[in-house]
Amino acid sequence: MTQKFTKTQRLVGTAVLVALVIVLQTVGSGIRLGPFTPTLSLVPIIIGAILFGPLTGGALGLVFSIIVLVSVISGADAGGAIMFAENPVATVVIVLAKGFLAGFVSGLVAEKLSKKNMTVGVAASAIVAPVCNTGIFSIGVLIFFYDLISSWGQAAGFDNAFVYVVAGLIGINFIVELIIDLVLVPVIVRIITAVRRSN
């Protein structure tokens, strides 16, 4: 699918998607579900990964990560700011890794599976991105911030740090992200593909 676009189309399309990532991440940060916000900016990241390949998906993921880091370092993300104060290197690594890999792996999955079945490739890509984003975050905080997460969990009434991460931090948030991605991404990709074929 990535070979069907000219260099100009790829550049323009990527620029539009970068703008969407920035807008959705900054505006979407005002929508809260519990202690975290659903990552609406995953939608343009996944679309870029599907249409233009894993490197574009990874680049869009890094744009998302940089915006998240700015909010963490500035204190706009209170939980992230606490993590950054405790271990800045680990915080930066987790944030950059989860964004980049969400886009990159999503693109790889789309590239491989779309050759056999476009619908399956798009759906799988839309699933993989939030799984990577949330999964890397969860693993990272449990490895590098176990004591901090344990204290947050105890304050929230959880006896187990792992249960708190799954049920308290990411549960509803992840489900909402997954539903949004599964509903919007296939529709938008079909529209873009149909418009391009008509030109």
C-alpha positions in Angstrom: 0.0 0.0 0.0 2.9 2.4 0.7 4.2 2.2 -2.8 1.0 3.6 -4.3 1.8 7.2 -3.1 4.2 9.6 -4.8 6.9 11.3 -2.7 4.8 14.6 -2.8 1.7 12.8 -1.6 3.6 11.1 1.2 5.2 14.4 2.4 1.9 16.3 2.3 0.0 13.4 3.9 2.6 13.1 6.6 2.6 16.8 7.3 -1.2 16.8 7.7 -1.0 13.8 10.0 1.7 15.5 12.1 -0.6 18.5 12.5 -3.5 16.2 13.6 -1.2 14.5 16.1 -0.3 17.8 17.6 -3.9 19.1 17.7 -5.4 15.9 19.1 -2.7 15.5 21.7 -3.0 19.0 23.0 -6.7 19.4 22.8 -7.4 15.8 23.7 -5.4 16.2 26.9 -8.5 18.0 28.4 -10.6 14.8 28.1 -10.0 12.7 31.3 -11.0 9.2 32.2 -9.8 8.6 35.8 -6.1 9.6 36.2 -5.3 9.5 32.5 -6.6 10.6 29.1 -7.5 8.5 26.1 -4.8 9.0 23.5 -6.8 10.3 20.5 -3.6 11.1 18.6 -3.1 7.3 18.0 -5.6 7.6 15.2 -3.5 9.7 12.8 -0.4 7.8 13.9 -2.0 4.5 12.9 -3.4 6.0 9.6 0.1 7.2 8.7 1.6 3.8 9.6 -0.9 2.0 7.4 -0.8 4.4 4.4 3.0 5.3 4.4 4.7 2.5 6.3 6.3 1.8 9.6 9.0 4.5 9.5 6.3 7.2 9.0 4.3 5.6 11.8 7.3 5.7 14.1 8.0 9.3 13.2 4.4 10.3 14.0 4.7 8.3 17.2 7.8 10.3 18.2 5.9 13.6 17.5 3.3 12.3 20.0 6.0 11.4 22.5 7.7 14.8 22.3 4.3 16.5 23.1 3.8 14.1 26.0 7.3 14.8 27.3 6.7 18.5 27.2 3.6 18.1 29.3 5.5 15.8 31.7 8.5 18.1 32.1 6.3 21.3 32.4 4.2 19.6 35.1 1.0 19.7 33.1 0.9 15.9 33.4 1.0 15.6 37.2 1.7 11.9 37.4 4.3 12.1 34.7 6.0 15.0 36.5 6.3 12.9 39.6 7.8 10.1 37.6 10.2 12.5 35.9 11.4 13.9 39.2 12.1 10.4 40.6 13.8 9.0 37.5 14.0 11.4 34.5 16.0 9.0 32.2 13.5 6.1 32.7 10.6 8.5 32.1 12.1 9.8 28.9 12.8 6.3 27.6 9.3 5.0 28.4 7.6 7.9 26.8 9.8 7.9 23.6 9.6 4.1 23.3 5.9 3.7 23.6 5.1 6.4 21.1 7.7 5.3 18.5 6.9 1.6 18.8 3.1 2.1 18.7 3.5 3.7 15.2 6.4 1.6 14.0 4.9 -1.8 14.9 1.5 -0.8 13.7 3.0 0.0 10.3 4.9 -3.4 10.2 1.7 -5.3 11.0 -0.3 -3.4 8.3 2.5 -3.9 5.8 2.6 -7.7 6.3 -1.1 -8.5 6.8 -2.5 -6.1 4.2 -0.8 -8.0 1.4 -3.1 -10.9 2.2 -6.2 -9.1 3.4 -6.5 -5.3 3.6 -9.4 -5.4 6.2 -7.5 -7.7 8.5 -4.3 -5.6 8.1 -6.0 -2.4 9.0 -7.9 -3.8 12.0 -4.8 -5.5 13.3 -2.8 -2.3 13.0 -5.5 -0.4 14.9 -5.3 -3.0 17.7 -1.5 -3.2 17.8 -0.9 0.5 18.3 -2.8 1.0 21.6 -1.5 -2.4 22.8 2.1 -1.2 22.3 1.5 2.2 23.7 -0.2 0.9 26.8 1.8 -2.2 27.2 5.2 -0.5 27.1 4.0 2.1 29.6 2.7 -0.6 31.9 5.9 -2.7 31.7 8.1 0.5 32.1 6.4 1.8 35.2 6.4 -1.7 36.9 10.1 -2.1 36.2 11.4 1.4 37.0 8.7 2.9 39.3 7.4 -0.1 41.2 7.6 1.5 44.7 6.0 4.7 43.4 3.2 2.8 41.7 2.7 0.6 44.8 2.2 3.7 46.9 -0.3 5.1 44.4 -2.1 1.8 44.3 -2.3 1.6 48.1 -3.7 5.1 48.2 -6.3 4.1 45.7 -7.2 1.0 47.6 -5.2 -1.6 45.7 -3.0 -4.1 47.5 -1.1 -5.1 44.3 0.9 -2.8 42.1 0.2 -4.9 38.9 -3.5 -4.9 39.6 -3.5 -1.2 40.1 -1.7 -0.6 36.8 -4.1 -2.8 34.9 -7.3 -1.9 36.7 -6.6 1.5 38.1 -4.4 3.3 35.6 -5.0 1.8 32.2 -8.2 -0.3 32.3 -11.0 2.0 31.0 -8.5 4.2 29.2 -7.2 1.4 27.1 -10.6 0.0 26.2 -11.8 3.5 25.1 -8.6 4.0 23.0 -9.0 0.5 21.4 -12.7 1.2 20.5 -11.9 4.6 19.1 -9.0 3.2 16.9 -11.0 0.2 15.7 -14.0 2.4 14.7 -12.3 5.4 13.2 -9.1 4.1 11.5 -10.7 1.6 9.0 -13.3 4.2 8.0 -10.7 7.0 7.5 -8.3 4.7 5.6 -11.1 3.6 3.2 -12.1 7.2 2.6 -8.5 8.3 1.8 -8.0 5.3 -0.5 -11.3 5.9 -2.3 -10.5 9.6 -2.8 -7.1 8.8 -4.1 -8.4 6.2 -6.6 -11.0 8.7 -7.9 -8.3 11.3 -8.8 
